[in-house]
Amino acid sequence: MTGASHRPFQRRETASNPGSNPGSRIRGSEKITSIRLKEFLYEINTDKKLSDLILFFSEQANEIKKGFFFRPKETQNAESTINIYGEEQMALDKWADDVLVNSLRKSRLVRFIATEEQPNTIEVDKPKNEFGVVIDPLDGSSLIDVNLTVGTIIGIYPGNVLEKGATMIAAMYILYGPLTTLTLTTGNGVHEFVMDEKGAFNLKEKDIKIPDGKIYAPGAPRKDYLPQHAKFIETLEKDGYKLRFSGSFVADVHQILHKGGVFTYPGFKDKEKGKLRLLFEANPMGKIISEAGGAISNGKTDILSIKPQSIDVRTPIYVGGKKEIELIEKLMIG
């Protein structure tokens, strides 16, 4: 879609401030505009097929959110026979995966679907478009029983998903917390939307840039740190970084996006390839952080430059501000 026939972009704000600059950046919860996601995508000249796919995922967010309270009968039955602290979450993962995969199949908006819950890539019958999507349906699901923030992570490719993360044409995540928010990049900045009482997403913050902050979110057992990573953490702590780690990857990286610093889940003793998955977690979140002026690395190279050979590849992750990523690469490479 070209922008030749578009009217100039005009922001309508719910906050009453006639003297404010309409082009000014919206910060945090100070102002939430009445600009809907659909309108915003149109105004930034998003290809209609891609826009339709993004809007599809925004609608599914509402279904998943409802599922936390009104889960289907099958999931309730599964939960009644399993441990509430572990395997219940596996049932929720599967339920969220079913919601997204079945809806995508019906929509025929994509050709390829790869999710963290499926062993193989799914090819959709008679697709309308050639897109490939990678999905972590419910990241952080083990935290639901203690009411902590979880989310859905999505990466969109022009075709095959076994490509470098740099080739993604869009990435997004939806956080289910005190607010339900959608953070998105289509390659021209990172933008955040918040769900209203009707289930629609309205623009909250435009053109987010990762600030220079001092937060670190370290995964993996400290006793199993490898020497270079231990030195990295020691350096951060000596420099006054504050530890903030919830165990929900999507929520922790969201915090880094807004507060600055670094999230890390490194390779460690007996798991030198790390725990998190390249396709479903690292690439989409790395794309968003990179578009916001940050970076992502496996400790030695930009993760977005790695071409995966299978959908279940795991990787060490360092994601956040550029100076933190430069530091770990300096320590790792020597």
C-alpha positions in Angstrom: 0.0 0.0 0.0 1.4 3.4 -1.0 1.0 6.6 1.0 0.2 8.8 -2.0 -3.5 9.1 -1.3 -3.3 9.1 2.5 -4.5 12.1 4.5 -2.0 13.6 6.9 -1.7 11.7 10.2 -3.6 13.5 13.0 -3.5 12.3 16.5 -6.7 12.5 18.6 -6.0 12.5 22.3 -8.3 11.6 25.2 -6.4 13.9 27.5 -7.7 17.5 27.4 -4.7 19.6 26.4 -5.5 22.0 23.5 -2.0 23.5 23.5 -0.1 20.3 23.2 1.9 19.4 20.1 0.0 16.8 18.1 3.3 15.3 17.0 4.7 14.9 20.5 5.6 11.5 21.9 3.1 9.9 24.2 4.7 8.6 27.3 3.5 5.8 29.7 0.0 6.3 31.0 0.0 10.1 30.7 -2.1 10.0 27.6 -3.8 7.2 25.8 -5.0 8.3 22.4 -8.2 7.3 20.6 -6.2 6.1 17.6 -7.1 2.4 17.1 -4.6 -0.1 15.9 -6.3 -0.5 12.5 -6.1 3.3 11.9 -2.5 3.5 13.0 -1.5 0.7 10.6 -3.2 2.5 7.8 -1.5 5.8 8.6 2.0 4.2 8.6 1.3 2.7 5.2 1.3 -1.0 6.3 0.6 -3.4 3.5 -3.1 -4.4 3.8 -2.4 -8.2 3.9 0.1 -7.7 6.8 -2.3 -5.3 8.5 -5.0 -7.9 8.4 -2.7 -10.4 10.0 -1.7 -8.1 12.8 -5.3 -7.2 13.5 -6.1 -10.9 13.5 -3.6 -11.5 16.3 -5.0 -8.5 18.2 -8.4 -10.0 18.2 -7.1 -13.4 19.3 -5.5 -11.6 22.3 -9.0 -11.0 23.6 -9.9 -14.7 23.3 -6.8 -15.8 25.2 -7.4 -13.2 27.9 -10.9 -14.5 28.4 -9.5 -18.0 28.6 -7.7 -17.2 31.8 -11.1 -16.9 33.5 -13.4 -19.0 31.3 -11.3 -21.9 30.1 -12.9 -24.5 27.8 -14.2 -27.7 29.3 -11.4 -29.8 27.9 -8.8 -27.7 29.7 -10.8 -27.8 32.9 -10.9 -31.6 32.7 -7.2 -31.9 32.1 -6.4 -29.6 35.1 -8.6 -31.7 37.4 -6.2 -34.6 37.1 -2.8 -32.9 37.2 -0.6 -30.9 39.4 -1.7 -27.3 39.7 1.9 -26.0 40.1 3.4 -27.6 36.9 1.4 -29.5 34.4 -1.7 -27.3 34.7 0.4 -24.7 32.9 1.1 -27.2 30.1 -2.6 -27.5 29.6 -2.9 -23.7 29.3 -0.1 -23.7 26.8 -1.8 -26.3 24.7 -5.2 -24.5 25.0 -3.7 -21.2 23.9 -1.9 -23.0 21.0 -5.1 -24.6 19.9 -6.9 -21.2 19.9 -4.2 -19.6 17.7 -3.5 -22.5 15.3 -7.1 -23.4 14.7 -8.1 -19.7 14.1 -5.1 -19.2 11.8 -6.1 -22.3 9.8 -9.6 -21.0 9.4 -8.5 -17.5 8.4 -6.0 -18.8 5.8 -4.0 -15.6 6.3 -0.7 -17.4 6.4 1.0 -20.4 4.7 3.3 -21.5 7.5 2.7 -21.8 11.2 5.4 -22.8 13.7 4.6 -22.7 17.4 6.5 -23.7 20.5 3.9 -26.4 21.2 4.0 -28.1 17.8 6.8 -30.5 16.8 6.7 -29.5 13.1 5.8 -26.5 11.0 2.2 -26.6 9.8 1.4 -25.7 6.2 -2.1 -24.2 5.8 -4.3 -25.6 3.0 -5.2 -23.0 0.3 -3.6 -20.0 2.0 -4.6 -16.5 0.9 -1.0 -15.2 1.6 2.5 -16.5 1.7 3.4 -15.4 5.3 5.0 -17.6 7.8 4.5 -17.0 11.5 6.3 -18.2 14.6 4.4 -18.1 17.9 5.0 -18.7 21.6 1.4 -18.9 22.6 1.7 -18.3 26.3 5.2 -17.3 27.4 5.6 -17.5 31.2 2.6 -19.7 31.7 4.1 -21.3 34.8 3.5 -18.0 36.6 -0.3 -17.8 36.0 -1.2 -19.6 39.2 0.6 -16.8 41.2 -1.0 -14.1 39.0 2.1 -12.8 37.4 2.3 -11.3 33.9 2.4 -13.6 30.9 2.3 -13.0 27.1 2.0 -14.1 23.5 5.1 -13.6 21.3 4.7 -13.5 17.5 7.1 -13.1 14.5 6.0 -12.7 10.9 8.1 -13.7 7.9 7.4 -13.1 4.2 7.5 -16.9 3.7 9.5 -19.8 5.2 10.2 -19.4 8.9 13.6 -21.1 8.8 15.2 -17.8 7.9 17.3 -15.2 9.7 15.4 -13.2 12.2 16.5 -10.1 10.3 14.2 -11.1 7.5 11.1 -10.8 9.7 8.7 -8.1 8.3 6.9 -7.7 11.7 7.2 -8.8 15.3 4.8 -8.2 18.2 4.0 -9.4 21.7 0.9 -9.1 23.8 1.2 -8.8 27.6 -1.6 -9.9 29.9 -1.0 -8.0 33.0 -2.8 -5.2 35.0 -3.2 -3.8 31.5 -3.4 -5.9 28.3 -0.9 -4.3 25.9 0.3 -5.0 22.4 3.9 -3.9 21.4 4.6 -4.0 17.6 7.2 -3.2 15.0 6.7 -3.4 11.3 10.2 -2.1 10.6 9.6 1.6 11.2 9.7 2.0 14.9 8.3 0.3 18.0 4.8 1.2 19.1 2.7 0.2 22.1 -1.1 -0.1 22.3 -3.4 -0.8 25.3 -6.7 -2.7 25.2 -9.8 -0.8 26.2 -12.9 -2.1 27.9 -14.4 -3.1 24.6 -11.3 -5.2 23.6 -9.9 -2.8 21.1 -6.3 -1.6 21.1 -5.5 2.1 21.2 -2.2 3.8 20.7 -0.4 4.3 24.0 3.2 5.2 23.0 4.7 5.8 19.6 8.3 5.3 18.5 9.6 3.8 21.7 13.4 4.0 22.2 15.2 1.9 24.8 16.6 4.2 27.5 20.0 4.1 29.1 19.1 2.3 32.4 20.6 0.1 35.0 18.4 -3.0 35.3 19.5 -6.5 34.7 17.3 -9.6 34.5 19.5 -12.7 34.8 18.2 -16.2 34.1 19.9 -19.5 34.8 21.3 -20.8 38.2 24.2 -18.6 39.4 26.2 -21.7 40.5 26.2 -22.9 36.9 27.4 -19.7 35.3 30.3 -20.0 32.8 33.3 -17.8 33.6 32.7 -15.1 31.0 29.1 -14.7 31.9 29.9 -14.6 35.7 32.4 -11.8 34.9 29.6 -10.0 33.0 27.2 -10.2 35.9 29.9 -9.1 38.3 30.7 -6.1 36.2 27.0 -5.1 36.1 26.6 -5.4 39.8 29.8 -3.4 40.5 28.3 -0.7 38.2 25.2 -0.4 40.3 22.7 -2.4 38.2 19.5 -3.5 40.0 18.3 -7.1 39.7 14.7 -7.3 38.3 13.7 -10.8 37.2 10.2 -12.4 37.2 10.8 -15.6 35.3 8.5 -14.4 32.4 10.8 -13.7 29.5 8.3 -11.5 27.6 7.5 -9.5 30.7 11.2 -9.1 31.7 12.2 -7.9 28.2 9.2 -5.5 28.2 10.6 -4.0 31.3 14.0 -3.6 29.7 12.4 -2.0 26.6 10.9 0.7 28.9 13.6 1.0 31.7 16.8 0.1 29.9 19.5 -2.4 30.9 19.8 -6.1 29.8 18.0 -9.4 30.0 20.1 -12.5 29.8 19.5 -16.2 29.8 23.0 -17.5 29.0 24.5 -20.8 28.1 25.5 -22.5 31.4 27.0 -25.7 32.8 25.5 -28.7 31.0 23.4 -26.4 28.8 25.9 -24.3 26.9 23.4 -23.8 24.0 21.0 -22.1 26.5 17.4 -22.7 27.3 15.3 -20.2 25.2 14.3 -20.8 21.6 15.7 -18.9 18.7 12.5 -18.9 16.6 9.8 -18.4 19.2 11.4 -16.1 21.8 14.8 -14.7 20.8 14.1 -13.5 17.2 10.7 -11.7 17.7 11.8 -10.0 20.9 15.2 -9.2 19.5 13.6 -7.7 16.4 11.6 -5.4 18.6 14.5 -4.4 20.9 16.7 -3.8 17.9 14.1 -1.6 16.2 14.0 0.4 19.5 17.7 1.1 19.3 18.9 -1.8 21.4 20.6 -5.1 20.4 20.5 -8.9 20.8 23.3 -11.4 20.9 24.2 -14.9 21.8 27.3 -13.5 23.4 29.4 -13.6 20.2 27.1 -12.5 17.4 23.8 -10.8 16.5 21.1 -13.4 17.0 19.1 -11.9 14.1 21.9 -12.9 11.7 21.6 -16.6 12.5 19.8 -18.9 10.0 18.2 -21.8 11.9 18.3 -25.3 10.6 15.2 -26.5 12.6 12.4 -24.9 14.6 13.6 -26.1 18.0 17.0 -24.5 18.0 18.0 -23.0 21.4 20.3 -20.1 22.0 22.0 -18.1 24.8 20.4 -14.7 24.9 21.6 -11.2 25.8 19.1 -8.5 24.9 18.9 -4.9 25.8 20.9 -1.7 25.5 23.8 -1.6 23.0 26.5 -0.9 25.6 25.5 -4.0 27.6 25.6 -6.2 24.5 28.9 -4.7 23.5 30.3 -5.5 26.9 29.3 -9.2 26.9 30.6 -9.7 23.4 33.9 -8.2 24.4 34.1 -10.5 27.4 33.1 -13.6 25.4 35.3 -13.0 22.3 38.2 -11.7 24.5 
